[in-house]
Amino acid sequence: MPSSLFILAQTVNVTWYLLPLAMIISLVYSASRFELPDRILRRAIWLFLQIIGFMGIVFAVLWVLSYKM
């Protein structure tokens, strides 16, 4: 049983951890800045989209730069 968990841990791509991490960071940051729950959620969603968008742009730039390497 432990060997199957080890194999599963090796096959999971680390980049999938970026989505929940960005979501948690944006939610905690927004909760520390605002008091109203509606405003916290709206700001957290907007910040999450900005983080994911920025990471996507950086990924695209790095992918283009390393295309023929």
C-alpha positions in Angstrom: 0.0 0.0 0.0 2.7 2.6 0.8 4.4 1.9 -2.5 1.2 2.8 -4.5 1.0 6.1 -2.6 4.6 6.8 -3.5 3.9 6.1 -7.1 0.8 8.3 -7.1 2.8 11.2 -5.4 5.4 11.0 -8.2 2.8 11.1 -11.0 0.9 14.2 -9.8 2.2 17.4 -11.5 3.3 20.1 -9.1 1.6 22.8 -11.1 -1.8 21.7 -10.0 -1.0 23.0 -6.6 -0.8 26.5 -8.0 -4.6 26.9 -8.4 -5.6 26.2 -4.7 -2.5 28.1 -3.5 -3.5 31.2 -5.6 -7.1 30.9 -4.4 -6.1 30.7 -0.7 -3.6 33.6 -1.0 -6.2 35.8 -2.7 -8.9 34.9 -0.1 -6.7 35.5 2.9 -5.3 38.8 1.5 -8.8 40.1 0.7 -10.1 39.0 4.1 -7.3 41.0 5.8 -8.1 44.1 3.8 -11.9 44.2 3.8 -14.7 43.5 6.3 -17.9 42.9 4.2 -18.2 39.3 3.0 -19.5 40.3 -0.4 -16.6 42.6 -1.0 -14.1 40.0 0.3 -15.4 37.4 -2.2 -15.5 39.8 -5.2 -12.0 41.1 -4.5 -10.7 37.5 -3.9 -12.1 36.3 -7.2 -10.6 39.3 -9.0 -7.2 38.8 -7.4 -7.3 35.1 -8.1 -7.9 35.8 -11.8 -5.1 38.4 -11.8 -2.7 35.9 -10.3 -3.6 33.1 -12.7 -3.5 35.5 -15.6 0.0 36.7 -14.7 1.3 33.2 -14.2 -0.2 32.3 -17.6 1.6 35.2 -19.3 4.9 34.3 -17.6 4.4 30.7 -18.7 3.7 31.7 -22.3 6.7 34.0 -22.5 9.0 31.3 -21.1 7.5 28.7 -23.5 8.1 31.0 -26.5 11.7 31.8 -25.4 12.5 28.1 -24.9 10.7 26.8 -28.0 13.7 25.8 -30.1 16.2 25.1 -27.4 
